[in-house]
Amino acid sequence: MGPFFLRKLTWAVMLVLVLGENTCIPGEYNHEGECCPKCVSGKVVKTHCTKTTSTVCIPCVDNTYMDHPNGEIKCLRCKTCDKGAGLITIKKCTYTSNTECGCEDGSFCPVANAIECDMCQKHKKCQAGEEVKSNGTKLKDTECEKCREGTFSNDTMTHCAAWTKCLEGKRVKMNGNSTHDTICKELSIRNRTLIAISVLFPAAFIVYSLMQRKKILKQPKEDSKPPLRVPEQETRPGCDGSRHSRDSQVYNNI
C-alpha cells in the first residue's frame, strides 16, 4: 500500500467516527454527543437528556408556538398581521401553528404564487366609461372594459347602463356618451303646438286630397252623356192638302 491510499483510509475512518457521534435516529437530536428524544409540537426542551436521564419538555406559552418535533429551548413568536399593509387574521396562532394572515375584502396579494403575503393592494376601481369585466379576488385584481355604444357608466357604477330614451312630450337636451346618460327636457306648450301642427297638417292635406280624388272619380265623364233629343213637330193636313205643323197652325190662329 502506498502512502496516498493510507492517507485516504485514515480520513475515511475519522469521518465515520465523527458522523457516528453526531448522527441520531429520527425523533432524536444530538446534544453534546448524546442522542436525546425530541419534544413534540407545541413544546420545547426545558432540560436536555444525559446518559442517565431523558429530555424534559415544557409547553409553549401564549403568543408562541412550535409546529414540529424539535430539540429547541425556545418557542417561536406568533406572527402579527399588519393592518397597515391591508392584512387581516385568517387563522389565529395556536401552540402548534403560526398565525395565518390574508388580504382584507376589496384587496389582493400582488405577488403571484406567494406562500405568505406581506402587503395587500386595493382592487382597482373601474373609471367612468368602463364596467367590471371580472371581479377581483384575494389573488387577482379587478378587470375593466369600456362601455359598448349606446351605454354609459359614471364613477359610482360597476356596470354600464343603456341611454335613456326621451318619451313623448320630451326632447333630447344633451346626447348620451360613454360617461353620462342622455338628458331629456320637457317640451313647452308652444313647441308641443308646433309639433302637433307639423304632424296634423300634412295628414289633413293627404286626407283632403284623397277625398277630392274619390269625388272626381265618382262623376260621369262628358263623353258618356246621352245626346239631347229634339222633339219632333206634329203636322196636320191643310185645306189645300198641304201639311202644316201644329206650331204654324197656332201662329195662324193668332
QUIWOGI-V439470 format. One record per residue. N is the residue number from 1. RES is the residue in one letter. SS is DSSP state (alpha for helix, beta for strand, coil for the rest). PHI is phi in whole degrees, -180 to 180 (none if undefined). OMEGA is omega in whole degrees, -180 to 180 (none if undefined). Layout:
# QUIWOGI-V439470
N_RES_SS_PHI_OMEGA / N_RES_SS_PHI_OMEGA
This chain:
# QUIWOGI-V439470
1_M_coil_none_180 / 2_G_coil_-85_179 / 3_P_alpha_-63_-179 / 4_F_alpha_-68_179 / 5_F_alpha_-66_179 / 6_L_alpha_-64_180 / 7_R_alpha_-66_179 / 8_K_alpha_-68_180 / 9_L_alpha_-65_180 / 10_T_alpha_-63_178 / 11_W_alpha_-63_-179 / 12_A_alpha_-66_179 / 13_V_alpha_-65_180 / 14_M_alpha_-64_179 / 15_L_alpha_-65_179 / 16_V_alpha_-64_-180 / 17_L_alpha_-65_-179 / 18_V_alpha_-67_180 / 19_L_alpha_-65_180 / 20_G_alpha_-64_-180 / 21_E_alpha_-76_-173 / 22_N_alpha_-100_-178 / 23_T_coil_-95_178 / 24_C_coil_-123_-180 / 25_I_coil_-74_177 / 26_P_coil_-56_-177 / 27_G_coil_93_178 / 28_E_beta_-127_175 / 29_Y_beta_-135_-177 / 30_N_beta_-91_174 / 31_H_beta_-135_179 / 32_E_coil_52_176 / 33_G_coil_85_179 / 34_E_beta_-106_175 / 35_C_beta_-89_-176 / 36_C_beta_-101_175 / 37_P_beta_-64_179 / 38_K_coil_-78_172 / 39_C_beta_-81_-179 / 40_V_coil_-76_178 / 41_S_coil_-58_-179 / 42_G_coil_91_180 / 43_K_beta_-136_175 / 44_V_beta_-135_-175 / 45_V_beta_-76_171 / 46_K_beta_-95_179 / 47_T_beta_-138_179 / 48_H_coil_-73_180 / 49_C_coil_-75_173 / 50_T_coil_-128_178 / 51_K_coil_-66_-176 / 52_T_coil_-117_-178 / 53_T_coil_-129_179 / 54_S_coil_-94_178 / 55_T_coil_-67_174 / 56_V_beta_-109_-177 / 57_C_beta_-114_175 / 58_I_beta_-131_-179 / 59_P_beta_-75_175 / 60_C_coil_-71_179 / 61_V_coil_-98_-178 / 62_D_coil_-56_179 / 63_N_coil_66_173 / 64_T_beta_-133_-179 / 65_Y_beta_-156_170 / 66_M_coil_-148_-170 / 67_D_coil_-101_178 / 68_H_coil_-157_174 / 69_P_coil_-58_-169 / 70_N_beta_-157_172 / 71_G_coil_-123_-178 / 72_E_coil_-81_180 / 73_I_coil_-105_179 / 74_K_coil_-134_175 / 75_C_coil_-76_180 / 76_L_beta_-86_-180 / 77_R_beta_-78_179 / 78_C_coil_-68_179 / 79_K_coil_-77_176 / 80_T_coil_-110_-180 / 81_C_coil_-78_-175 / 82_D_coil_-82_179 / 83_K_alpha_-65_179 / 84_G_alpha_-64_178 / 85_A_alpha_-94_179 / 86_G_coil_81_-178 / 87_L_beta_-94_175 / 88_I_beta_-129_-180 / 89_T_beta_-82_177 / 90_I_beta_-91_179 / 91_K_beta_-140_-179 / 92_K_coil_-70_178 / 93_C_coil_-70_174 / 94_T_coil_-124_179 / 95_Y_coil_-68_-177 / 96_T_coil_-114_-180 / 97_S_coil_-150_-178 / 98_N_coil_-82_176 / 99_T_coil_-65_174 / 100_E_beta_-110_-179 / 101_C_beta_-108_177 / 102_G_beta_-152_-179 / 103_C_beta_-82_177 / 104_E_coil_-72_180 / 105_D_coil_-60_-179 / 106_G_coil_88_179 / 107_S_beta_-142_-178 / 108_F_beta_-147_178 / 109_C_beta_-89_-176 / 110_P_coil_-73_180 / 111_V_coil_-89_-178 / 112_A_coil_-68_177 / 113_N_coil_58_179 / 114_A_coil_-77_178 / 115_I_coil_-69_176 / 116_E_coil_-131_-180 / 117_C_coil_-95_-180 / 118_D_coil_-93_-179 / 119_M_coil_-154_-180 / 120_C_beta_-101_-179 / 121_Q_beta_-127_-180 / 122_K_beta_-65_175 / 123_H_coil_-63_178 / 124_K_coil_-65_177 / 125_K_coil_-103_-179 / 126_C_coil_-65_-177 / 127_Q_coil_-82_175 / 128_A_coil_-60_-177 / 129_G_coil_92_179 / 130_E_beta_-128_174 / 131_E_beta_-139_-178 / 132_V_beta_-74_175 / 133_K_beta_-86_175 / 134_S_beta_-147_-178 / 135_N_coil_-69_177 / 136_G_coil_-73_178 / 137_T_coil_-126_177 / 138_K_coil_-70_-174 / 139_L_coil_-113_-179 / 140_K_coil_-145_-177 / 141_D_coil_-83_176 / 142_T_coil_-70_176 / 143_E_beta_-110_-179 / 144_C_beta_-117_174 / 145_E_beta_-145_-176 / 146_K_beta_-73_177 / 147_C_coil_-67_177 / 148_R_coil_-75_178 / 149_E_coil_-59_-179 / 150_G_coil_91_178 / 151_T_beta_-132_-178 / 152_F_beta_-151_172 / 153_S_coil_-153_175 / 154_N_coil_-115_-175 / 155_D_coil_-66_-175 / 156_T_coil_-97_-175 / 157_M_coil_-102_177 / 158_T_coil_-100_179 / 159_H_coil_-135_-179 / 160_C_coil_-74_179 / 161_A_beta_-123_-179 / 162_A_beta_-70_177 / 163_W_coil_-63_176 / 164_T_coil_-70_175 / 165_K_coil_-100_-179 / 166_C_coil_-70_-177 / 167_L_coil_-83_-179 / 168_E_coil_-60_-178 / 169_G_coil_91_178 / 170_K_beta_-132_176 / 171_R_beta_-135_-179 / 172_V_beta_-76_175 / 173_K_beta_-90_178 / 174_M_beta_-145_180 / 175_N_coil_-70_178 / 176_G_coil_-76_172 / 177_N_coil_-140_-174 / 178_S_coil_-72_-176 / 179_T_coil_-113_177 / 180_H_coil_-149_-176 / 181_D_coil_-81_172 / 182_T_coil_-65_178 / 183_I_beta_-107_-179 / 184_C_beta_-103_-180 / 185_K_beta_-133_178 / 186_E_beta_-66_177 / 187_L_coil_-76_176 / 188_S_coil_-76_180 / 189_I_alpha_-61_180 / 190_R_alpha_-63_-180 / 191_N_alpha_-64_178 / 192_R_alpha_-63_179 / 193_T_alpha_-64_180 / 194_L_alpha_-62_179 / 195_I_alpha_-66_180 / 196_A_alpha_-63_179 / 197_I_alpha_-65_-178 / 198_S_alpha_-64_178 / 199_V_alpha_-91_-174 / 200_L_alpha_-76_-176 / 201_F_alpha_-61_177 / 202_P_alpha_-59_-180 / 203_A_alpha_-66_179 / 204_A_alpha_-65_179 / 205_F_alpha_-64_179 / 206_I_alpha_-64_180 / 207_V_alpha_-63_179 / 208_Y_alpha_-62_-180 / 209_S_alpha_-61_179 / 210_L_alpha_-66_180 / 211_M_alpha_-67_178 / 212_Q_alpha_-65_179 / 213_R_alpha_-64_180 / 214_K_alpha_-65_180 / 215_K_alpha_-67_180 / 216_I_alpha_-65_-179 / 217_L_alpha_-65_-179 / 218_K_alpha_-76_-179 / 219_Q_coil_-71_178 / 220_P_coil_-71_179 / 221_K_coil_-77_-178 / 222_E_alpha_-64_-178 / 223_D_alpha_-65_-177 / 224_S_alpha_-90_179 / 225_K_coil_-71_178 / 226_P_coil_-71_-179 / 227_P_coil_-67_178 / 228_L_coil_-73_-180 / 229_R_coil_-97_177 / 230_V_coil_-87_-177 / 231_P_coil_-65_179 / 232_E_coil_-76_178 / 233_Q_coil_-85_180 / 234_E_coil_-80_179 / 235_T_beta_-113_177 / 236_R_beta_-128_180 / 237_P_beta_-72_178 / 238_G_coil_-90_-179 / 239_C_coil_-66_180 / 240_D_coil_-88_178 / 241_G_coil_89_178 / 242_S_coil_-84_-178 / 243_R_beta_-103_179 / 244_H_beta_-117_178 / 245_S_beta_-76_179 / 246_R_alpha_-64_-180 / 247_D_alpha_-65_-180 / 248_S_alpha_-67_177 / 249_Q_alpha_-64_179 / 250_V_alpha_-63_179 / 251_Y_alpha_-64_-179 / 252_N_alpha_-66_179 / 253_N_alpha_-66_178 / 254_I_coil_-72_none
